[in-house]
């Protein structure tokens, strides 16, 4: 397999999995994947800032800020002033957002289990480790 074939398959697999996850989350929770992913970062990052979301999702600060605006408008997160930096704010899940994220995570896990069923646990681990190694290389 040449590099172009590899890239094409990798991108197609990513699109296939993204679409499946997005459809499941929208259908069961009215939550698009583009909102779920920042909410997951917020849940896992103490004193989460918009820049933390941008860094972890490899998106721009503006894109992360717009995502937080949409999620905040839906009532799933709230911002509070950063105690050490007046120009920044901390983003936190609301109680409703936490409950939604927990339910959505179960749906996502079930959907991915179904989509990844053709792969053994060892194959999943190997793919995960390989992708993580690719992401640790400098750009």
C-alpha atoms as a printed R data frame, in Angstrom:
    type eleno elety resid chain resno       x      y      z
1   ATOM     1    CA   UNK     A     1   0.000  0.000  0.000
2   ATOM     2    CA   UNK     A     2   1.386  3.395 -0.912
3   ATOM     3    CA   UNK     A     3   1.056  6.570  1.164
4   ATOM     4    CA   UNK     A     4  -1.787  7.942 -0.931
5   ATOM     5    CA   UNK     A     5  -3.816  4.747 -0.481
6   ATOM     6    CA   UNK     A     6  -3.133  4.832  3.239
7   ATOM     7    CA   UNK     A     7  -4.250  8.452  3.525
8   ATOM     8    CA   UNK     A     8  -7.391  7.820  1.475
9   ATOM     9    CA   UNK     A     9  -8.413  4.836  3.628
10  ATOM    10    CA   UNK     A    10  -7.636  6.652  6.850
11  ATOM    11    CA   UNK     A    11  -9.738  9.657  5.850
12  ATOM    12    CA   UNK     A    12 -12.608  7.480  4.622
13  ATOM    13    CA   UNK     A    13 -12.586  5.518  7.887
14  ATOM    14    CA   UNK     A    14 -12.582  8.757  9.876
15  ATOM    15    CA   UNK     A    15 -15.527 10.138  7.893
16  ATOM    16    CA   UNK     A    16 -17.437  6.853  8.234
17  ATOM    17    CA   UNK     A    17 -16.938  6.776 12.020
18  ATOM    18    CA   UNK     A    18 -17.646 10.508 12.417
19  ATOM    19    CA   UNK     A    19 -20.915 10.245 10.497
20  ATOM    20    CA   UNK     A    20 -22.023  7.189 12.485
21  ATOM    21    CA   UNK     A    21 -21.215  8.841 15.820
22  ATOM    22    CA   UNK     A    22 -22.835 12.131 14.822
23  ATOM    23    CA   UNK     A    23 -26.012 10.408 13.638
24  ATOM    24    CA   UNK     A    24 -26.314  8.341 16.821
25  ATOM    25    CA   UNK     A    25 -25.764 11.355 19.099
26  ATOM    26    CA   UNK     A    26 -28.165 13.569 17.162
27  ATOM    27    CA   UNK     A    27 -30.828 10.841 17.020
28  ATOM    28    CA   UNK     A    28 -30.671  9.802 20.670
29  ATOM    29    CA   UNK     A    29 -29.705 13.085 22.367
30  ATOM    30    CA   UNK     A    30 -30.119 15.943 19.868
31  ATOM    31    CA   UNK     A    31 -26.394 16.520 20.379
32  ATOM    32    CA   UNK     A    32 -24.058 16.883 17.407
33  ATOM    33    CA   UNK     A    33 -20.592 15.387 17.663
34  ATOM    34    CA   UNK     A    34 -19.131 18.893 17.251
35  ATOM    35    CA   UNK     A    35 -20.722 19.758 20.611
36  ATOM    36    CA   UNK     A    36 -20.029 16.436 22.310
37  ATOM    37    CA   UNK     A    37 -16.262 16.648 21.728
38  ATOM    38    CA   UNK     A    38 -15.749 20.042 23.438
39  ATOM    39    CA   UNK     A    39 -18.052 18.953 26.257
40  ATOM    40    CA   UNK     A    40 -15.846 15.889 26.778
41  ATOM    41    CA   UNK     A    41 -12.753 18.120 26.958
42  ATOM    42    CA   UNK     A    42 -14.495 20.415 29.446
43  ATOM    43    CA   UNK     A    43 -15.465 17.451 31.621
44  ATOM    44    CA   UNK     A    44 -11.915 16.087 31.642
45  ATOM    45    CA   UNK     A    45 -10.013 19.370 32.094
46  ATOM    46    CA   UNK     A    46  -9.977 21.100 35.480
47  ATOM    47    CA   UNK     A    47 -10.449 24.867 35.137
48  ATOM    48    CA   UNK     A    48 -10.975 24.411 31.405
49  ATOM    49    CA   UNK     A    49 -10.418 27.430 29.173
50  ATOM    50    CA   UNK     A    50 -11.397 27.859 25.539
51  ATOM    51    CA   UNK     A    51  -7.719 27.558 24.634
52  ATOM    52    CA   UNK     A    52  -7.598 24.124 26.312
53  ATOM    53    CA   UNK     A    53 -10.440 22.989 24.065
54  ATOM    54    CA   UNK     A    54  -8.695 24.379 20.993
55  ATOM    55    CA   UNK     A    55  -5.446 22.637 21.909
56  ATOM    56    CA   UNK     A    56  -7.000 19.256 22.672
57  ATOM    57    CA   UNK     A    57  -9.218 19.212 19.577
58  ATOM    58    CA   UNK     A    58  -6.591 20.755 17.258
59  ATOM    59    CA   UNK     A    59  -8.917 23.582 16.231
60  ATOM    60    CA   UNK     A    60  -8.530 27.352 16.299
61  ATOM    61    CA   UNK     A    61  -9.308 29.413 19.385
62  ATOM    62    CA   UNK     A    62 -12.067 31.115 17.396
63  ATOM    63    CA   UNK     A    63 -13.585 27.766 16.455
64  ATOM    64    CA   UNK     A    64 -13.425 26.583 20.061
65  ATOM    65    CA   UNK     A    65 -15.011 29.827 21.257
66  ATOM    66    CA   UNK     A    66 -17.852 29.489 18.746
67  ATOM    67    CA   UNK     A    67 -18.405 25.884 19.853
68  ATOM    68    CA   UNK     A    68 -18.583 26.968 23.497
69  ATOM    69    CA   UNK     A    69 -21.010 29.767 22.543
70  ATOM    70    CA   UNK     A    70 -23.350 27.215 20.888
71  ATOM    71    CA   UNK     A    71 -23.105 24.791 23.811
72  ATOM    72    CA   UNK     A    72 -23.650 27.613 26.311
73  ATOM    73    CA   UNK     A    73 -26.713 28.815 24.382
74  ATOM    74    CA   UNK     A    74 -28.116 25.280 24.660
75  ATOM    75    CA   UNK     A    75 -27.648 25.438 28.436
76  ATOM    76    CA   UNK     A    76 -25.016 22.716 28.694
77  ATOM    77    CA   UNK     A    77 -22.058 24.846 29.813
78  ATOM    78    CA   UNK     A    78 -21.492 28.104 31.612
79  ATOM    79    CA   UNK     A    79 -18.552 30.455 31.803
80  ATOM    80    CA   UNK     A    80 -17.191 32.062 34.926
81  ATOM    81    CA   UNK     A    81 -14.356 34.543 35.262
82  ATOM    82    CA   UNK     A    82 -10.856 33.077 35.504
83  ATOM    83    CA   UNK     A    83  -9.571 33.871 38.997
84  ATOM    84    CA   UNK     A    84  -6.037 34.722 37.828
85  ATOM    85    CA   UNK     A    85  -6.676 36.208 34.368
86  ATOM    86    CA   UNK     A    86  -9.440 38.761 33.822
87  ATOM    87    CA   UNK     A    87  -9.229 38.318 30.034
88  ATOM    88    CA   UNK     A    88 -10.016 34.610 30.276
89  ATOM    89    CA   UNK     A    89 -12.878 32.526 31.605
90  ATOM    90    CA   UNK     A    90 -13.358 29.032 32.938
91  ATOM    91    CA   UNK     A    91 -15.867 26.826 31.092
92  ATOM    92    CA   UNK     A    92 -17.851 24.317 33.142
93  ATOM    93    CA   UNK     A    93 -20.607 21.856 32.383
94  ATOM    94    CA   UNK     A    94 -23.982 22.608 33.877
95  ATOM    95    CA   UNK     A    95 -25.807 19.831 35.731
96  ATOM    96    CA   UNK     A    96 -27.917 19.358 32.596
97  ATOM    97    CA   UNK     A    97 -24.775 19.279 30.460
98  ATOM    98    CA   UNK     A    98 -23.129 16.676 32.709
99  ATOM    99    CA   UNK     A    99 -26.212 14.422 32.545
100 ATOM   100    CA   UNK     A   100 -26.399 14.827 28.772
101 ATOM   101    CA   UNK     A   101 -22.699 14.077 28.348
102 ATOM   102    CA   UNK     A   102 -22.951 10.930 30.466
103 ATOM   103    CA   UNK     A   103 -25.917  9.632 28.466
104 ATOM   104    CA   UNK     A   104 -24.307 10.592 25.161
105 ATOM   105    CA   UNK     A   105 -21.039  8.872 26.124
106 ATOM   106    CA   UNK     A   106 -22.917  5.598 26.602
107 ATOM   107    CA   UNK     A   107 -24.547  6.000 23.186
108 ATOM   108    CA   UNK     A   108 -21.223  6.820 21.546
109 ATOM   109    CA   UNK     A   109 -19.556  3.835 23.191
110 ATOM   110    CA   UNK     A   110 -22.314  1.523 21.966
111 ATOM   111    CA   UNK     A   111 -22.150  2.940 18.428
112 ATOM   112    CA   UNK     A   112 -18.360  2.617 18.243
113 ATOM   113    CA   UNK     A   113 -18.495 -0.937 19.621
114 ATOM   114    CA   UNK     A   114 -20.873 -1.811 16.792
115 ATOM   115    CA   UNK     A   115 -18.809 -0.052 14.096
116 ATOM   116    CA   UNK     A   116 -15.484 -1.434 15.334
117 ATOM   117    CA   UNK     A   117 -16.768 -4.982 15.906
118 ATOM   118    CA   UNK     A   118 -14.818 -6.375 12.919
119 ATOM   119    CA   UNK     A   119 -11.581 -5.447 14.717
120 ATOM   120    CA   UNK     A   120 -10.168 -7.496 17.577
121 ATOM   121    CA   UNK     A   121  -9.299 -5.791 20.843
122 ATOM   122    CA   UNK     A   122  -5.614 -6.207 19.955
123 ATOM   123    CA   UNK     A   123  -6.160 -4.595 16.542
124 ATOM   124    CA   UNK     A   124  -8.004 -1.664 18.121
125 ATOM   125    CA   UNK     A   125  -5.163 -1.210 20.608
126 ATOM   126    CA   UNK     A   126  -2.565 -1.329 17.835
127 ATOM   127    CA   UNK     A   127  -4.451  1.227 15.715
128 ATOM   128    CA   UNK     A   128  -4.926  3.480 18.742
129 ATOM   129    CA   UNK     A   129  -1.237  3.287 19.632
130 ATOM   130    CA   UNK     A   130  -0.229  3.949 16.020
131 ATOM   131    CA   UNK     A   131  -2.492  6.986 15.697
132 ATOM   132    CA   UNK     A   132  -1.267  8.341 19.030
133 ATOM   133    CA   UNK     A   133   2.325  7.955 17.811
134 ATOM   134    CA   UNK     A   134   1.495  9.903 14.650
135 ATOM   135    CA   UNK     A   135  -0.010 12.702 16.729
136 ATOM   136    CA   UNK     A   136   3.030 13.031 18.983
137 ATOM   137    CA   UNK     A   137   5.270 13.985 16.063
138 ATOM   138    CA   UNK     A   138   5.854 17.698 15.605
139 ATOM   139    CA   UNK     A   139   4.030 19.307 12.688
